[in-house]
Amino acid sequence: MVDFVGTKMIFTVDGQAYRVDLSSVSSLLANAKDSARRSYSISPSGYGIHWPEIDEDLSIDGLIAAARLDPESAENLLLLKEQSHPKSPQ
């Protein structure tokens, strides 16, 4: 799954959600219209994403690496994970 919220791309790989700032991974995506961003295909191998309207290709590994380098992304995803799996009262 790939989704866009403002200047962020949110994607899920093997059940793990990641978020990355578009400007850190692709100026083409950062400047693209929403319709162009949402028109993508996952490569047959599953290792990349292609946006035909803007002729952009990004690797899943590269996106994951960029998301892990973004402290805001990691912090917010941890909060989302905690909200979806609240701790039991002790």
PDB file of N, CA, C and O in Angstrom:
ATOM      1  N   MET A   1       0.824  -1.175   0.000  1.00  0.00           N
ATOM      2  CA  MET A   1       0.000   0.000   0.000  1.00  0.00           C
ATOM      3  C   MET A   1       0.874   1.246   0.000  1.00  0.00           C
ATOM      4  O   MET A   1       1.870   1.323   0.719  1.00  0.00           O
ATOM      5  N   VAL A   2       0.493   2.203  -0.804  1.00  0.00           N
ATOM      6  CA  VAL A   2       1.176   3.490  -0.865  1.00  0.00           C
ATOM      7  C   VAL A   2       0.111   4.571  -0.748  1.00  0.00           C
ATOM      8  O   VAL A   2      -0.920   4.506  -1.417  1.00  0.00           O
ATOM      9  N   ASP A   3       0.357   5.570   0.106  1.00  0.00           N
ATOM     10  CA  ASP A   3      -0.579   6.677   0.253  1.00  0.00           C
ATOM     11  C   ASP A   3       0.229   7.958   0.432  1.00  0.00           C
ATOM     12  O   ASP A   3       1.418   7.923   0.751  1.00  0.00           O
ATOM     13  N   PHE A   4      -0.430   9.071   0.225  1.00  0.00           N
ATOM     14  CA  PHE A   4       0.229  10.374   0.339  1.00  0.00           C
ATOM     15  C   PHE A   4      -0.585  11.273   1.243  1.00  0.00           C
ATOM     16  O   PHE A   4      -1.805  11.367   1.107  1.00  0.00           O
ATOM     17  N   VAL A   5       0.097  11.937   2.173  1.00  0.00           N
ATOM     18  CA  VAL A   5      -0.522  12.909   3.055  1.00  0.00           C
ATOM     19  C   VAL A   5       0.371  14.144   3.046  1.00  0.00           C
ATOM     20  O   VAL A   5       1.462  14.140   3.616  1.00  0.00           O
ATOM     21  N   GLY A   6      -0.099  15.184   2.401  1.00  0.00           N
ATOM     22  CA  GLY A   6       0.713  16.395   2.285  1.00  0.00           C
ATOM     23  C   GLY A   6       2.003  16.108   1.543  1.00  0.00           C
ATOM     24  O   GLY A   6       1.983  15.644   0.403  1.00  0.00           O
ATOM     25  N   THR A   7       3.127  16.384   2.191  1.00  0.00           N
ATOM     26  CA  THR A   7       4.435  16.173   1.570  1.00  0.00           C
ATOM     27  C   THR A   7       5.050  14.827   1.960  1.00  0.00           C
ATOM     28  O   THR A   7       6.234  14.590   1.719  1.00  0.00           O
ATOM     29  N   LYS A   8       4.252  13.956   2.556  1.00  0.00           N
ATOM     30  CA  LYS A   8       4.745  12.654   3.018  1.00  0.00           C
ATOM     31  C   LYS A   8       4.164  11.512   2.191  1.00  0.00           C
ATOM     32  O   LYS A   8       3.028  11.577   1.723  1.00  0.00           O
ATOM     33  N   MET A   9       4.962  10.477   2.023  1.00  0.00           N
ATOM     34  CA  MET A   9       4.488   9.235   1.431  1.00  0.00           C
ATOM     35  C   MET A   9       4.487   8.193   2.543  1.00  0.00           C
ATOM     36  O   MET A   9       5.471   8.038   3.266  1.00  0.00           O
ATOM     37  N   ILE A  10       3.380   7.487   2.669  1.00  0.00           N
ATOM     38  CA  ILE A  10       3.252   6.423   3.656  1.00  0.00           C
ATOM     39  C   ILE A  10       3.117   5.123   2.882  1.00  0.00           C
ATOM     40  O   ILE A  10       2.282   5.010   1.986  1.00  0.00           O
ATOM     41  N   PHE A  11       3.933   4.153   3.228  1.00  0.00           N
ATOM     42  CA  PHE A  11       3.886   2.877   2.507  1.00  0.00           C
ATOM     43  C   PHE A  11       4.066   1.738   3.502  1.00  0.00           C
ATOM     44  O   PHE A  11       4.666   1.897   4.564  1.00  0.00           O
ATOM     45  N   THR A  12       3.532   0.602   3.127  1.00  0.00           N
ATOM     46  CA  THR A  12       3.588  -0.580   3.984  1.00  0.00           C
ATOM     47  C   THR A  12       4.332  -1.691   3.265  1.00  0.00           C
ATOM     48  O   THR A  12       4.056  -1.990   2.103  1.00  0.00           O
ATOM     49  N   VAL A  13       5.278  -2.298   3.968  1.00  0.00           N
ATOM     50  CA  VAL A  13       6.044  -3.426   3.437  1.00  0.00           C
ATOM     51  C   VAL A  13       6.042  -4.517   4.498  1.00  0.00           C
ATOM     52  O   VAL A  13       6.464  -4.290   5.632  1.00  0.00           O
ATOM     53  N   ASP A  14       5.570  -5.693   4.128  1.00  0.00           N
ATOM     54  CA  ASP A  14       5.525  -6.834   5.048  1.00  0.00           C
ATOM     55  C   ASP A  14       4.868  -6.479   6.380  1.00  0.00           C
ATOM     56  O   ASP A  14       5.339  -6.891   7.440  1.00  0.00           O
ATOM     57  N   GLY A  15       3.775  -5.712   6.320  1.00  0.00           N
ATOM     58  CA  GLY A  15       3.033  -5.364   7.516  1.00  0.00           C
ATOM     59  C   GLY A  15       3.606  -4.215   8.322  1.00  0.00           C
ATOM     60  O   GLY A  15       3.010  -3.806   9.318  1.00  0.00           O
ATOM     61  N   GLN A  16       4.742  -3.688   7.916  1.00  0.00           N
ATOM     62  CA  GLN A  16       5.389  -2.573   8.625  1.00  0.00           C
ATOM     63  C   GLN A  16       5.128  -1.277   7.862  1.00  0.00           C
ATOM     64  O   GLN A  16       5.391  -1.205   6.662  1.00  0.00           O
ATOM     65  N   ALA A  17       4.615  -0.254   8.545  1.00  0.00           N
ATOM     66  CA  ALA A  17       4.342   1.039   7.919  1.00  0.00           C
ATOM     67  C   ALA A  17       5.575   1.935   8.016  1.00  0.00           C
ATOM     68  O   ALA A  17       6.279   1.945   9.026  1.00  0.00           O
ATOM     69  N   TYR A  18       5.818   2.685   6.941  1.00  0.00           N
ATOM     70  CA  TYR A  18       6.925   3.639   6.886  1.00  0.00           C
ATOM     71  C   TYR A  18       6.383   4.962   6.357  1.00  0.00           C
ATOM     72  O   TYR A  18       5.391   4.997   5.629  1.00  0.00           O
ATOM     73  N   ARG A  19       7.048   6.038   6.733  1.00  0.00           N
ATOM     74  CA  ARG A  19       6.681   7.354   6.223  1.00  0.00           C
ATOM     75  C   ARG A  19       7.950   8.089   5.852  1.00  0.00           C
ATOM     76  O   ARG A  19       8.941   8.057   6.581  1.00  0.00           O
ATOM     77  N   VAL A  20       7.908   8.751   4.709  1.00  0.00           N
ATOM     78  CA  VAL A  20       9.088   9.468   4.239  1.00  0.00           C
ATOM     79  C   VAL A  20       8.651  10.788   3.613  1.00  0.00           C
ATOM     80  O   VAL A  20       7.605  10.873   2.971  1.00  0.00           O
ATOM     81  N   ASP A  21       9.469  11.808   3.812  1.00  0.00           N
ATOM     82  CA  ASP A  21       9.216  13.100   3.196  1.00  0.00           C
ATOM     83  C   ASP A  21       9.572  13.004   1.718  1.00  0.00           C
ATOM     84  O   ASP A  21      10.675  12.586   1.365  1.00  0.00           O
ATOM     85  N   LEU A  22       8.641  13.390   0.861  1.00  0.00           N
ATOM     86  CA  LEU A  22       8.860  13.252  -0.579  1.00  0.00           C
ATOM     87  C   LEU A  22      10.096  13.998  -1.066  1.00  0.00           C
ATOM     88  O   LEU A  22      10.803  13.510  -1.948  1.00  0.00           O
ATOM     89  N   SER A  23      10.365  15.169  -0.507  1.00  0.00           N
ATOM     90  CA  SER A  23      11.512  15.950  -0.984  1.00  0.00           C
ATOM     91  C   SER A  23      12.838  15.258  -0.704  1.00  0.00           C
ATOM     92  O   SER A  23      13.843  15.554  -1.351  1.00  0.00           O
ATOM     93  N   SER A  24      12.848  14.331   0.263  1.00  0.00           N
ATOM     94  CA  SER A  24      14.098  13.632   0.563  1.00  0.00           C
ATOM     95  C   SER A  24      14.346  12.445  -0.364  1.00  0.00           C
ATOM     96  O   SER A  24      15.458  11.919  -0.411  1.00  0.00           O
ATOM     97  N   VAL A  25      13.315  12.016  -1.106  1.00  0.00           N
ATOM     98  CA  VAL A  25      13.497  10.852  -1.979  1.00  0.00           C
ATOM     99  C   VAL A  25      13.293  11.152  -3.455  1.00  0.00           C
ATOM    100  O   VAL A  25      13.834  10.442  -4.303  1.00  0.00           O
ATOM    101  N   SER A  26      12.516  12.199  -3.786  1.00  0.00           N
ATOM    102  CA  SER A  26      12.259  12.466  -5.200  1.00  0.00           C
ATOM    103  C   SER A  26      11.676  13.857  -5.409  1.00  0.00           C
ATOM    104  O   SER A  26      10.572  14.151  -4.951  1.00  0.00           O
ATOM    105  N   SER A  27      12.414  14.699  -6.093  1.00  0.00           N
ATOM    106  CA  SER A  27      11.884  16.026  -6.404  1.00  0.00           C
ATOM    107  C   SER A  27      10.723  15.915  -7.395  1.00  0.00           C
ATOM    108  O   SER A  27       9.810  16.740  -7.380  1.00  0.00           O
ATOM    109  N   LEU A  28      10.762  14.894  -8.257  1.00  0.00           N
ATOM    110  CA  LEU A  28       9.655  14.700  -9.200  1.00  0.00           C
ATOM    111  C   LEU A  28       8.355  14.398  -8.458  1.00  0.00           C
ATOM    112  O   LEU A  28       7.316  14.984  -8.764  1.00  0.00           O
ATOM    113  N   LEU A  29       8.406  13.496  -7.493  1.00  0.00           N
ATOM    114  CA  LEU A  29       7.208  13.181  -6.706  1.00  0.00           C
ATOM    115  C   LEU A  29       6.791  14.358  -5.838  1.00  0.00           C
ATOM    116  O   LEU A  29       5.600  14.633  -5.693  1.00  0.00           O
ATOM    117  N   ALA A  30       7.755  15.046  -5.266  1.00  0.00           N
ATOM    118  CA  ALA A  30       7.449  16.187  -4.400  1.00  0.00           C
ATOM    119  C   ALA A  30       6.696  17.267  -5.163  1.00  0.00           C
ATOM    120  O   ALA A  30       5.839  17.945  -4.596  1.00  0.00           O
ATOM    121  N   ASN A  31       7.006  17.430  -6.439  1.00  0.00           N
ATOM    122  CA  ASN A  31       6.392  18.481  -7.249  1.00  0.00           C
ATOM    123  C   ASN A  31       5.231  17.988  -8.103  1.00  0.00           C
ATOM    124  O   ASN A  31       4.607  18.783  -8.806  1.00  0.00           O
ATOM    125  N   ALA A  32       4.931  16.712  -8.058  1.00  0.00           N
ATOM    126  CA  ALA A  32       3.878  16.134  -8.901  1.00  0.00           C
ATOM    127  C   ALA A  32       2.487  16.444  -8.355  1.00  0.00           C
ATOM    128  O   ALA A  32       2.299  16.664  -7.159  1.00  0.00           O
ATOM    129  N   LYS A  33       1.535  16.454  -9.255  1.00  0.00           N
ATOM    130  CA  LYS A  33       0.135  16.589  -8.851  1.00  0.00           C
ATOM    131  C   LYS A  33      -0.277  15.323  -8.116  1.00  0.00           C
ATOM    132  O   LYS A  33       0.322  14.263  -8.302  1.00  0.00           O
ATOM    133  N   ASP A  34      -1.299  15.440  -7.282  1.00  0.00           N
ATOM    134  CA  ASP A  34      -1.783  14.298  -6.511  1.00  0.00           C
ATOM    135  C   ASP A  34      -2.186  13.146  -7.427  1.00  0.00           C
ATOM    136  O   ASP A  34      -1.926  11.986  -7.107  1.00  0.00           O
ATOM    137  N   SER A  35      -2.807  13.446  -8.545  1.00  0.00           N
ATOM    138  CA  SER A  35      -3.241  12.383  -9.461  1.00  0.00           C
ATOM    139  C   SER A  35      -2.045  11.609 -10.012  1.00  0.00           C
ATOM    140  O   SER A  35      -2.133  10.394 -10.194  1.00  0.00           O
ATOM    141  N   ALA A  36      -0.927  12.289 -10.280  1.00  0.00           N
ATOM    142  CA  ALA A  36       0.278  11.622 -10.778  1.00  0.00           C
ATOM    143  C   ALA A  36       0.919  10.777  -9.675  1.00  0.00           C
ATOM    144  O   ALA A  36       1.436   9.692  -9.943  1.00  0.00           O
ATOM    145  N   ARG A  37       0.886  11.269  -8.447  1.00  0.00           N
ATOM    146  CA  ARG A  37       1.437  10.513  -7.315  1.00  0.00           C
ATOM    147  C   ARG A  37       0.671   9.207  -7.105  1.00  0.00           C
ATOM    148  O   ARG A  37       1.262   8.173  -6.796  1.00  0.00           O
ATOM    149  N   ARG A  38      -0.635   9.268  -7.274  1.00  0.00           N
ATOM    150  CA  ARG A  38      -1.483   8.103  -6.997  1.00  0.00           C
ATOM    151  C   ARG A  38      -1.549   7.114  -8.160  1.00  0.00           C
ATOM    152  O   ARG A  38      -2.149   6.046  -8.040  1.00  0.00           O
ATOM    153  N   SER A  39      -0.938   7.470  -9.271  1.00  0.00           N
ATOM    154  CA  SER A  39      -0.892   6.580 -10.435  1.00  0.00           C
ATOM    155  C   SER A  39       0.472   5.893 -10.464  1.00  0.00           C
ATOM    156  O   SER A  39       1.415   6.389 -11.080  1.00  0.00           O
ATOM    157  N   TYR A  40       0.564   4.762  -9.800  1.00  0.00           N
ATOM    158  CA  TYR A  40       1.837   4.044  -9.686  1.00  0.00           C
ATOM    159  C   TYR A  40       1.604   2.553  -9.876  1.00  0.00           C
ATOM    160  O   TYR A  40       0.473   2.070  -9.830  1.00  0.00           O
ATOM    161  N   SER A  41       2.693   1.842 -10.089  1.00  0.00           N
ATOM    162  CA  SER A  41       2.619   0.381 -10.138  1.00  0.00           C
ATOM    163  C   SER A  41       3.820  -0.184  -9.392  1.00  0.00           C
ATOM    164  O   SER A  41       4.922   0.363  -9.430  1.00  0.00           O
ATOM    165  N   ILE A  42       3.570  -1.289  -8.717  1.00  0.00           N
ATOM    166  CA  ILE A  42       4.638  -2.005  -8.025  1.00  0.00           C
ATOM    167  C   ILE A  42       5.298  -2.922  -9.051  1.00  0.00           C
ATOM    168  O   ILE A  42       4.605  -3.582  -9.826  1.00  0.00           O
ATOM    169  N   SER A  43       6.617  -2.968  -9.062  1.00  0.00           N
ATOM    170  CA  SER A  43       7.317  -3.819 -10.021  1.00  0.00           C
ATOM    171  C   SER A  43       6.929  -5.283  -9.802  1.00  0.00           C
ATOM    172  O   SER A  43       6.598  -5.675  -8.683  1.00  0.00           O
ATOM    173  N   PRO A  44       6.967  -6.093 -10.867  1.00  0.00           N
ATOM    174  CA  PRO A  44       6.620  -7.514 -10.724  1.00  0.00           C
ATOM    175  C   PRO A  44       7.434  -8.235  -9.641  1.00  0.00           C
ATOM    176  O   PRO A  44       6.938  -9.155  -8.991  1.00  0.00           O
ATOM    177  N   SER A  45       8.669  -7.812  -9.459  1.00  0.00           N
ATOM    178  CA  SER A  45       9.516  -8.440  -8.439  1.00  0.00           C
ATOM    179  C   SER A  45       9.158  -7.968  -7.030  1.00  0.00           C
ATOM    180  O   SER A  45       9.520  -8.607  -6.042  1.00  0.00           O
ATOM    181  N   GLY A  46       8.436  -6.833  -6.947  1.00  0.00           N
ATOM    182  CA  GLY A  46       8.070  -6.278  -5.650  1.00  0.00           C
ATOM    183  C   GLY A  46       9.144  -5.413  -5.026  1.00  0.00           C
ATOM    184  O   GLY A  46       9.015  -5.005  -3.872  1.00  0.00           O
ATOM    185  N   TYR A  47      10.202  -5.124  -5.770  1.00  0.00           N
ATOM    186  CA  TYR A  47      11.323  -4.373  -5.210  1.00  0.00           C
ATOM    187  C   TYR A  47      11.343  -2.903  -5.587  1.00  0.00           C
ATOM    188  O   TYR A  47      12.275  -2.188  -5.220  1.00  0.00           O
ATOM    189  N   GLY A  48      10.334  -2.439  -6.312  1.00  0.00           N
ATOM    190  CA  GLY A  48      10.334  -1.043  -6.719  1.00  0.00           C
ATOM    191  C   GLY A  48       8.939  -0.543  -7.039  1.00  0.00           C
ATOM    192  O   GLY A  48       7.993  -1.319  -7.179  1.00  0.00           O
ATOM    193  N   ILE A  49       8.834   0.786  -7.153  1.00  0.00           N
ATOM    194  CA  ILE A  49       7.581   1.440  -7.502  1.00  0.00           C
ATOM    195  C   ILE A  49       7.855   2.342  -8.698  1.00  0.00           C
ATOM    196  O   ILE A  49       8.867   3.042  -8.742  1.00  0.00           O
ATOM    197  N   HIS A  50       6.942   2.318  -9.669  1.00  0.00           N
ATOM    198  CA  HIS A  50       7.080   3.142 -10.873  1.00  0.00           C
ATOM    199  C   HIS A  50       5.889   4.084 -10.991  1.00  0.00           C
ATOM    200  O   HIS A  50       4.742   3.662 -10.838  1.00  0.00           O
ATOM    201  N   TRP A  51       6.159   5.359 -11.262  1.00  0.00           N
ATOM    202  CA  TRP A  51       5.134   6.365 -11.518  1.00  0.00           C
ATOM    203  C   TRP A  51       5.236   6.759 -12.988  1.00  0.00           C
ATOM    204  O   TRP A  51       6.095   7.567 -13.342  1.00  0.00           O
ATOM    205  N   PRO A  52       4.377   6.207 -13.860  1.00  0.00           N
ATOM    206  CA  PRO A  52       4.508   6.438 -15.291  1.00  0.00           C
ATOM    207  C   PRO A  52       4.281   7.879 -15.734  1.00  0.00           C
ATOM    208  O   PRO A  52       4.920   8.337 -16.681  1.00  0.00           O
ATOM    209  N   GLU A  53       3.382   8.604 -15.067  1.00  0.00           N
ATOM    210  CA  GLU A  53       3.089   9.978 -15.492  1.00  0.00           C
ATOM    211  C   GLU A  53       4.280  10.913 -15.330  1.00  0.00           C
ATOM    212  O   GLU A  53       4.398  11.901 -16.055  1.00  0.00           O
ATOM    213  N   ILE A  54       5.164  10.607 -14.380  1.00  0.00           N
ATOM    214  CA  ILE A  54       6.333  11.463 -14.166  1.00  0.00           C
ATOM    215  C   ILE A  54       7.639  10.717 -14.449  1.00  0.00           C
ATOM    216  O   ILE A  54       8.726  11.251 -14.233  1.00  0.00           O
ATOM    217  N   ASP A  55       7.521   9.479 -14.933  1.00  0.00           N
ATOM    218  CA  ASP A  55       8.667   8.639 -15.280  1.00  0.00           C
ATOM    219  C   ASP A  55       9.671   8.546 -14.125  1.00  0.00           C
ATOM    220  O   ASP A  55      10.861   8.813 -14.290  1.00  0.00           O
ATOM    221  N   GLU A  56       9.164   8.164 -12.968  1.00  0.00           N
ATOM    222  CA  GLU A  56       9.998   8.029 -11.765  1.00  0.00           C
ATOM    223  C   GLU A  56       9.956   6.588 -11.275  1.00  0.00           C
ATOM    224  O   GLU A  56       8.903   5.950 -11.277  1.00  0.00           O
ATOM    225  N   ASP A  57      11.111   6.085 -10.858  1.00  0.00           N
ATOM    226  CA  ASP A  57      11.237   4.745 -10.286  1.00  0.00           C
ATOM    227  C   ASP A  57      12.012   4.848  -8.981  1.00  0.00           C
ATOM    228  O   ASP A  57      13.081   5.456  -8.930  1.00  0.00           O
ATOM    229  N   LEU A  58      11.462   4.246  -7.921  1.00  0.00           N
ATOM    230  CA  LEU A  58      12.152   4.222  -6.634  1.00  0.00           C
ATOM    231  C   LEU A  58      12.173   2.800  -6.106  1.00  0.00           C
ATOM    232  O   LEU A  58      11.209   2.050  -6.257  1.00  0.00           O
ATOM    233  N   SER A  59      13.287   2.443  -5.483  1.00  0.00           N
ATOM    234  CA  SER A  59      13.391   1.099  -4.912  1.00  0.00           C
ATOM    235  C   SER A  59      12.769   1.076  -3.519  1.00  0.00           C
ATOM    236  O   SER A  59      12.832   2.059  -2.781  1.00  0.00           O
ATOM    237  N   ILE A  60      12.178  -0.041  -3.177  1.00  0.00           N
ATOM    238  CA  ILE A  60      11.600  -0.213  -1.847  1.00  0.00           C
ATOM    239  C   ILE A  60      12.700  -0.109  -0.790  1.00  0.00           C
ATOM    240  O   ILE A  60      12.507   0.535   0.242  1.00  0.00           O
ATOM    241  N   ASP A  61      13.842  -0.733  -1.037  1.00  0.00           N
ATOM    242  CA  ASP A  61      14.946  -0.669  -0.071  1.00  0.00           C
ATOM    243  C   ASP A  61      15.390   0.770   0.173  1.00  0.00           C
ATOM    244  O   ASP A  61      15.663   1.152   1.311  1.00  0.00           O
ATOM    245  N   GLY A  62      15.462   1.570  -0.896  1.00  0.00           N
ATOM    246  CA  GLY A  62      15.848   2.973  -0.759  1.00  0.00           C
ATOM    247  C   GLY A  62      14.829   3.774   0.037  1.00  0.00           C
ATOM    248  O   GLY A  62      15.194   4.629   0.844  1.00  0.00           O
ATOM    249  N   LEU A  63      13.545   3.493  -0.194  1.00  0.00           N
ATOM    250  CA  LEU A  63      12.492   4.181   0.553  1.00  0.00           C
ATOM    251  C   LEU A  63      12.538   3.822   2.030  1.00  0.00           C
ATOM    252  O   LEU A  63      12.388   4.688   2.891  1.00  0.00           O
ATOM    253  N   ILE A  64      12.744   2.543   2.320  1.00  0.00           N
ATOM    254  CA  ILE A  64      12.835   2.110   3.721  1.00  0.00           C
ATOM    255  C   ILE A  64      14.034   2.771   4.398  1.00  0.00           C
ATOM    256  O   ILE A  64      13.926   3.239   5.531  1.00  0.00           O
ATOM    257  N   ALA A  65      15.156   2.811   3.718  1.00  0.00           N
ATOM    258  CA  ALA A  65      16.353   3.446   4.283  1.00  0.00           C
ATOM    259  C   ALA A  65      16.095   4.926   4.560  1.00  0.00           C
ATOM    260  O   ALA A  65      16.489   5.436   5.609  1.00  0.00           O
ATOM    261  N   ALA A  66      15.443   5.614   3.635  1.00  0.00           N
ATOM    262  CA  ALA A  66      15.144   7.040   3.822  1.00  0.00           C
ATOM    263  C   ALA A  66      14.190   7.232   4.995  1.00  0.00           C
ATOM    264  O   ALA A  66      14.355   8.168   5.778  1.00  0.00           O
ATOM    265  N   ALA A  67      13.195   6.357   5.126  1.00  0.00           N
ATOM    266  CA  ALA A  67      12.239   6.464   6.234  1.00  0.00           C
ATOM    267  C   ALA A  67      12.941   6.249   7.571  1.00  0.00           C
ATOM    268  O   ALA A  67      12.604   6.908   8.555  1.00  0.00           O
ATOM    269  N   ARG A  68      13.894   5.355   7.620  1.00  0.00           N
ATOM    270  CA  ARG A  68      14.610   5.071   8.874  1.00  0.00           C
ATOM    271  C   ARG A  68      15.542   6.218   9.264  1.00  0.00           C
ATOM    272  O   ARG A  68      15.863   6.382  10.441  1.00  0.00           O
ATOM    273  N   LEU A  69      15.974   7.007   8.288  1.00  0.00           N
ATOM    274  CA  LEU A  69      16.852   8.141   8.569  1.00  0.00           C
ATOM    275  C   LEU A  69      16.082   9.362   9.053  1.00  0.00           C
ATOM    276  O   LEU A  69      16.677  10.295   9.591  1.00  0.00           O
ATOM    277  N   ASP A  70      14.772   9.364   8.869  1.00  0.00           N
ATOM    278  CA  ASP A  70      13.935  10.505   9.225  1.00  0.00           C
ATOM    279  C   ASP A  70      13.450  10.341  10.665  1.00  0.00           C
ATOM    280  O   ASP A  70      12.552   9.539  10.920  1.00  0.00           O
ATOM    281  N   PRO A  71      14.030  11.089  11.615  1.00  0.00           N
ATOM    282  CA  PRO A  71      13.653  10.911  13.025  1.00  0.00           C
ATOM    283  C   PRO A  71      12.175  11.203  13.272  1.00  0.00           C
ATOM    284  O   PRO A  71      11.554  10.554  14.113  1.00  0.00           O
ATOM    285  N   GLU A  72      11.604  12.166  12.554  1.00  0.00           N
ATOM    286  CA  GLU A  72      10.177  12.470  12.710  1.00  0.00           C
ATOM    287  C   GLU A  72       9.334  11.279  12.272  1.00  0.00           C
ATOM    288  O   GLU A  72       8.326  10.958  12.902  1.00  0.00           O
ATOM    289  N   SER A  73       9.742  10.640  11.211  1.00  0.00           N
ATOM    290  CA  SER A  73       9.005   9.483  10.709  1.00  0.00           C
ATOM    291  C   SER A  73       9.026   8.354  11.731  1.00  0.00           C
ATOM    292  O   SER A  73       7.979   7.787  12.044  1.00  0.00           O
ATOM    293  N   ALA A  74      10.178   8.028  12.245  1.00  0.00           N
ATOM    294  CA  ALA A  74      10.304   6.929  13.197  1.00  0.00           C
ATOM    295  C   ALA A  74       9.515   7.218  14.469  1.00  0.00           C
ATOM    296  O   ALA A  74       8.852   6.332  15.010  1.00  0.00           O
ATOM    297  N   GLU A  75       9.587   8.448  14.939  1.00  0.00           N
ATOM    298  CA  GLU A  75       8.887   8.824  16.164  1.00  0.00           C
ATOM    299  C   GLU A  75       7.370   8.729  15.981  1.00  0.00           C
ATOM    300  O   GLU A  75       6.680   8.185  16.843  1.00  0.00           O
ATOM    301  N   ASN A  76       6.852   9.245  14.882  1.00  0.00           N
ATOM    302  CA  ASN A  76       5.415   9.221  14.647  1.00  0.00           C
ATOM    303  C   ASN A  76       4.899   7.821  14.375  1.00  0.00           C
ATOM    304  O   ASN A  76       3.793   7.486  14.799  1.00  0.00           O
ATOM    305  N   LEU A  77       5.663   7.000  13.684  1.00  0.00           N
ATOM    306  CA  LEU A  77       5.224   5.640  13.426  1.00  0.00           C
ATOM    307  C   LEU A  77       5.191   4.821  14.716  1.00  0.00           C
ATOM    308  O   LEU A  77       4.344   3.942  14.874  1.00  0.00           O
ATOM    309  N   LEU A  78       6.095   5.105  15.621  1.00  0.00           N
ATOM    310  CA  LEU A  78       6.077   4.424  16.908  1.00  0.00           C
ATOM    311  C   LEU A  78       4.796   4.787  17.666  1.00  0.00           C
ATOM    312  O   LEU A  78       4.175   3.925  18.287  1.00  0.00           O
ATOM    313  N   LEU A  79       4.406   6.058  17.613  1.00  0.00           N
ATOM    314  CA  LEU A  79       3.164   6.480  18.256  1.00  0.00           C
ATOM    315  C   LEU A  79       1.961   5.792  17.626  1.00  0.00           C
ATOM    316  O   LEU A  79       1.060   5.343  18.334  1.00  0.00           O
ATOM    317  N   LEU A  80       1.943   5.705  16.288  1.00  0.00           N
ATOM    318  CA  LEU A  80       0.843   5.032  15.600  1.00  0.00           C
ATOM    319  C   LEU A  80       0.765   3.569  16.014  1.00  0.00           C
ATOM    320  O   LEU A  80      -0.320   3.034  16.238  1.00  0.00           O
ATOM    321  N   LYS A  81       1.925   2.928  16.114  1.00  0.00           N
ATOM    322  CA  LYS A  81       1.965   1.523  16.493  1.00  0.00           C
ATOM    323  C   LYS A  81       1.425   1.339  17.913  1.00  0.00           C
ATOM    324  O   LYS A  81       0.673   0.401  18.178  1.00  0.00           O
ATOM    325  N   GLU A  82       1.811   2.238  18.823  1.00  0.00           N
ATOM    326  CA  GLU A  82       1.335   2.155  20.200  1.00  0.00           C
ATOM    327  C   GLU A  82      -0.171   2.371  20.274  1.00  0.00           C
ATOM    328  O   GLU A  82      -0.852   1.725  21.071  1.00  0.00           O
ATOM    329  N   GLN A  83      -0.699   3.280  19.442  1.00  0.00           N
ATOM    330  CA  GLN A  83      -2.132   3.546  19.441  1.00  0.00           C
ATOM    331  C   GLN A  83      -2.919   2.356  18.909  1.00  0.00           C
ATOM    332  O   GLN A  83      -4.024   2.086  19.379  1.00  0.00           O
ATOM    333  N   SER A  84      -2.367   1.648  17.944  1.00  0.00           N
ATOM    334  CA  SER A  84      -3.084   0.514  17.373  1.00  0.00           C
ATOM    335  C   SER A  84      -2.952  -0.743  18.233  1.00  0.00           C
ATOM    336  O   SER A  84      -3.737  -1.679  18.082  1.00  0.00           O
ATOM    337  N   HIS A  85      -1.960  -0.773  19.138  1.00  0.00           N
ATOM    338  CA  HIS A  85      -1.755  -1.910  20.041  1.00  0.00           C
ATOM    339  C   HIS A  85      -1.556  -1.368  21.459  1.00  0.00           C
ATOM    340  O   HIS A  85      -0.447  -1.429  21.990  1.00  0.00           O
ATOM    341  N   PRO A  86      -2.615  -0.841  22.076  1.00  0.00           N
ATOM    342  CA  PRO A  86      -2.447  -0.273  23.425  1.00  0.00           C
ATOM    343  C   PRO A  86      -1.998  -1.319  24.434  1.00  0.00           C
ATOM    344  O   PRO A  86      -2.347  -2.497  24.352  1.00  0.00           O
ATOM    345  N   LYS A  87      -1.217  -0.842  25.383  1.00  0.00           N
ATOM    346  CA  LYS A  87      -0.746  -1.744  26.444  1.00  0.00           C
ATOM    347  C   LYS A  87      -1.900  -2.063  27.386  1.00  0.00           C
ATOM    348  O   LYS A  87      -2.775  -1.232  27.626  1.00  0.00           O
ATOM    349  N   SER A  88      -1.883  -3.256  27.903  1.00  0.00           N
ATOM    350  CA  SER A  88      -2.904  -3.685  28.862  1.00  0.00           C
ATOM    351  C   SER A  88      -2.647  -3.033  30.205  1.00  0.00           C
ATOM    352  O   SER A  88      -1.495  -2.884  30.614  1.00  0.00           O
ATOM    353  N   PRO A  89      -3.720  -2.639  30.904  1.00  0.00           N
ATOM    354  CA  PRO A  89      -3.499  -2.080  32.249  1.00  0.00           C
ATOM    355  C   PRO A  89      -2.974  -3.156  33.191  1.00  0.00           C
ATOM    356  O   PRO A  89      -3.385  -4.313  33.113  1.00  0.00           O
ATOM    357  N   GLN A  90      -2.077  -2.776  34.067  1.00  0.00           N
ATOM    358  CA  GLN A  90      -1.463  -3.756  34.965  1.00  0.00           C
ATOM    359  C   GLN A  90      -2.023  -3.666  36.351  1.00  0.00           C
ATOM    360  O   GLN A  90      -1.615  -4.422  37.232  1.00  0.00           O
TER     361      GLN A  90
END
